[in-house]
Amino acid sequence: MAEIKKVIVLGAGYAGLQTVTKLQKILPADEAEITLIDKDDYHYESVLLHEASAGTVNYEDIIYPIESVINQERVKFLKGEVVKVDPHAKVVETNNGRFNYDILVVGLGFVSETFGIKGMLDHAFQIENIQTARKLSRHIEDKFANYASSKEKDPKDLAFLVGGAGFTGIEFLGELTARVDELSNKYGVDRDKVKITCVEAAPTMLPMFDDELVNYAVNYLEERGVEFKIGTPIVGANEKGFLVKVGDEEQQLEANTSVWTAGVRGSKIMDNSFEGVKRGRLVVNQDLTAPGFNETFVIGDVSAYIPEGEERPLPTTAQIAMQQGESVAKNVKNILNGQPKEPFNYVNRGTVCSLGAHDGVGIVYGRNIVGKKAAFMKKVIDTRSIFKIGGIGLAFKKGKF
Ligand code: NAD
């Protein structure tokens, strides 16, 4: 009898979970031994991290146990932190053992990238995972509580700095404006005393959107008290707030809460596992394998996928990660059946940037949408991803209907 092949999937984010949930559906029993490895035993919805970070939703509402979506007779879940991948020897090293594989899928996700800016890791909050979200949402409420209960009030308790006006920055600002409304009420604080400043190095924001959408988002946030400082690079962070460059001068912006949303990179494990990795991302072949390794796939935020005939990689999104997971599951089956692999074909259904719970801007099937329609589409997209991974049961459990 032929030896059963070992398939290992690293990371239970959108890419990895979509791979295993598809594999458990399409692979006949006993065709392969499938192991999913993650350092946590839960999946978190990274597309909702800005909500849990601002505190407009509870962190528990954006996580679910990995074992609730895998068929444990078909897929073995192993809790462990990946330390290194050796694609030459086909070995994965974790803090919970070393494992050999025949086919590997690397979907180890993103971490925050501070570009070596001094003080940023020590003095600014990051939007990176459930722990950073819990820390930040608690801290925001603490600042209101402290302001309300102090005799000598510190205006910096009500000042919030957000670094970066990309997708994460704008979506976080949308939630933050809603949270400060709620906390001002709760603690009897004058909302007009709250100061939210967004600092962006580039001369514009949300570069993937046109002026109509950008202006809509900016007006929405400005009406809720956000001040934008664009064309203003952050060059440092300290206990007082951000240091920014204005012309040739450095200026200190002061706040007791500074949040860095200005960059992400792929997992650091990529750096010591593959050659040619830049900011944690590896340029992959059209079938999503790592160059030189026919049975090692790299997907999600650790991969840089350049569609045939184009020059730049697609941006990293949950939508791409999930489509890559499906494509890889089919190719794993093809490898096991001795069939040729198929190239990945990305279908862009659109992108929505939320502005709080009830508003947003986006492009869906090539058309601009704003307001409630965009917020609705964002919910459709989120529900779709929950449904595709966990089926109708999980969608109900997470209150998506
Ligand atoms: P990003 O890199 O897209 O944006 C970071 C922003 O920070 C940029 O505008 C950049 O100019 C600015 N910046 C960088 N250095 C700076 C500095 N020193 N000072 C001031 N500003 C600085 O990062 P992101 O917003 O976290 O997005 C990461 C990826 O995830 C993107 O591909 C994005 O499309 C995707 N994403 C998608 C969604 C969604 O679909 N709803 C949500 C979040 C993120």
Residues whose N, C-alpha, C, O or C-beta is under 5 A from the ligand:
A	BS01	NAD	G163 G164 A165 G166 F167 T168 G169 V199 E200 A201 A202 T232 P233 I234 T261 A262 G263 V264 P315 T316 T317 T351 V352 C353
